[in-house]
Amino acid sequence: MKTITIEGQLRTETGKKATRQIRSEEKVPGVIYGGEQEIKFSAPAKAFKSLVYTPEFNLAEVKLDGKTYKCILKDLQFDKVTDALTHVDLQELVEDKPVIARLPLHLTGSPAGVKAGGRLDVKVKSLKVKTLPKYLKESIELDITNLELNENVRIQDIKAENIEIMMSPRIPVASIVMTRQLKQEEAAAEKGKK
């Protein structure tokens, strides 16, 4: 799994005036929680780019005053007007403490229903999971090779070792739907039988 290194400074001052000052220096204020204590810090906005603007799940290694914290991204805040990143919440990974994270879902295989003329309709792209930090991974894979026309695969069909999926088991993840052309061909075949 990819780890992004972020070098920042501890924050001593808090409040609107202090955060405005930090943002004016093109830095982003942030908080690391989940460890022994809450840590307030700031880091250059550019440092967060490869952590924030990606569909991938990455770990963050935050270096503050000689200490390193291994974290995952928890929450983000953006400016309503400029869309600039204004605040970051990170959760520190503690070895024996479960974390809740969003892992990307990668569908593998070429579905039988698509080969038969259907269209793959993906409804879920990431999963909310609960696991220990050592079991976190880049993504969860789901093989959809045997997915037939008008069938769907649900959350309950996903098997992930040592990972608990925190979503309703009945939610459809992906389905193979009939294309308009296939429906027309089927209707024409029905008329031909009459």
Phi, psi and omega in degrees: 000139183286137177242127179260129181266129179237122178255126183218190179234149176291146178257134176255324181266140176233174181109171186299315183298315181295317181290326176297318179298315179299313181294327179292338177269015182058039175243161180243126175286149181208169179225138173248122177231175180101346179264209180294322180212162179282133182241121177264134182212174172220151180211158179301140182304324181298330183295334183272349186310307184284352176267321186272311188267061179208147176278352183278159176263118181235155173268154177242134176249105184262123180254117181229121177044050177083353178256147179242134179240127178269122188223168169235154179288130182248312184208153181226152172228137180240153176291134183295332183265306186271347181067016179281148178293127183245340180200146180229133172249127178240149176248127179287139179272116177252127190317309186255020180247118181298146177238154174253128183218167174251115180254138177295146177255122178251122177271131181241158178090162178252110186299140179299324180295327178289321178296333180275003176109000180277178180236135179281126179244107182268124183254334182235126181252344178214156183240138174274119185232159175234126181198171174281148182309325183292341180262359178297141178219168184302319181198167175250130182260145178224121180277123181244024181302321184271010181285117183267173178301137181063021175251160173222163178245139185246170179307320182297342180275353182272125179251119178226119182290134178062017180232129177261125179272123186264045180227158180301130183296342183272353181295126176288136181267312181207151178217159176254116181252154179286139176277162180302318181299317180295320178297318180294319179296320180295317180296320179295321179294323178294317179295323181294331180285333185285000000 
